[in-house]
Amino acid sequence: PDFFYKSDVNKTVIGWTSTKKKLFVSNCIESTITMKKKYPEITHQYCECALQKIMDSMTYEEYFSTLDKTKEEQTKIVVPILRDCLNDFSRKIDSTKSLGIE
């Protein structure tokens, strides 16, 4: 399946199962605090984008290991990966605000 990543021969490949993907998106949405209430659809789109970018950039194991790092270290690793998603999220929110659809 496309959600598994190749790993070293001696390692077990766990991969991004559908359950792990759903959990990632759910946790992402919950972490947005007020944005999930004000912009639920845009927030969901952002989290789906974030998941795709993370899956394209690292294995599940690599992602999971970043969670053990400090917030500062996590930010240095993850923000560059999510830059396009973050920019799109901001653009969509700004567009919604300018149309008065808050």
C-alpha positions as CSV (number, residue, x, y, z in Angstrom):
1,P,0.0,0.0,0.0
2,D,1.1,3.6,-0.7
3,F,1.1,4.5,3.0
4,F,4.0,2.2,3.9
5,Y,7.5,3.4,3.5
6,K,10.6,1.4,2.8
7,S,12.9,1.0,5.7
8,D,16.3,-0.5,6.4
9,V,16.2,-4.3,5.9
10,N,16.7,-5.0,9.6
11,K,13.8,-2.7,10.6
12,T,10.1,-3.5,10.7
13,V,8.1,-1.2,8.5
14,I,5.2,0.2,10.5
15,G,4.1,3.0,8.1
16,W,1.2,5.4,8.0
17,T,-1.8,3.2,8.5
18,S,-5.3,4.7,8.0
19,T,-5.8,4.8,11.8
20,K,-2.5,6.7,12.2
21,K,-3.5,9.1,9.5
22,K,-6.9,9.8,11.1
23,L,-5.3,10.3,14.4
24,F,-2.8,12.8,13.0
25,V,-5.6,14.8,11.4
26,S,-7.7,14.7,14.5
27,N,-4.8,15.8,16.7
28,C,-3.9,18.5,14.3
29,I,-7.4,19.9,14.3
30,E,-7.6,19.8,18.1
31,S,-4.3,21.6,18.3
32,T,-5.6,24.6,16.4
33,I,-7.8,25.5,19.4
34,T,-9.9,28.5,18.2
35,M,-9.2,28.1,14.5
36,K,-11.1,24.8,14.4
37,K,-14.2,26.6,15.7
38,K,-13.9,29.7,13.5
39,Y,-12.8,27.9,10.3
40,P,-13.5,24.2,10.6
41,E,-13.3,23.4,6.9
42,I,-10.1,25.4,6.3
43,T,-8.6,23.8,9.4
44,H,-9.5,20.4,8.1
45,Q,-7.9,21.1,4.7
46,Y,-4.8,22.4,6.4
47,C,-4.5,19.3,8.5
48,E,-5.0,17.0,5.5
49,C,-2.2,19.1,3.7
50,A,0.0,18.8,6.7
51,L,-0.4,15.0,6.8
52,Q,0.4,14.7,3.1
53,K,3.5,16.8,3.5
54,I,4.7,14.9,6.5
55,M,4.1,11.6,4.8
56,D,6.0,12.7,1.8
57,S,8.9,13.8,3.9
58,M,9.4,11.2,6.6
59,T,8.4,7.8,7.7
60,Y,5.9,7.3,10.5
61,E,8.8,6.3,12.8
62,E,10.8,9.4,11.9
63,Y,7.7,11.6,12.5
64,F,6.9,9.8,15.8
65,S,10.5,10.3,17.0
66,T,10.2,14.1,16.5
67,L,7.5,14.1,19.1
68,D,10.1,13.3,21.8
69,K,12.0,16.4,20.9
70,T,11.5,19.9,22.5
71,K,8.9,22.2,20.9
72,E,11.7,24.3,19.5
73,E,13.4,21.2,17.9
74,Q,10.0,20.0,16.5
75,T,9.4,23.5,15.0
76,K,12.8,23.5,13.2
77,I,12.0,20.1,11.7
78,V,8.3,20.4,10.9
79,V,7.7,24.1,9.9
80,P,9.8,23.9,6.8
81,I,7.9,20.8,5.7
82,L,4.6,22.5,6.3
83,R,5.4,25.9,4.9
84,D,3.2,25.5,1.8
85,C,0.3,24.3,4.0
86,L,0.7,27.1,6.5
87,N,0.8,29.7,3.7
88,D,-2.3,28.3,2.1
89,F,-4.1,28.2,5.5
90,S,-3.2,31.9,6.1
91,R,-4.3,32.8,2.6
92,K,-7.7,31.1,2.9
93,I,-8.3,32.7,6.3
94,D,-7.4,36.1,5.0
95,S,-9.7,35.6,2.0
96,T,-12.5,34.5,4.3
97,K,-12.0,37.6,6.5
98,S,-11.9,39.9,3.6
99,L,-15.2,38.5,2.3
100,G,-16.7,39.0,5.8
101,I,-17.4,35.3,6.2
102,E,-16.0,34.9,9.7
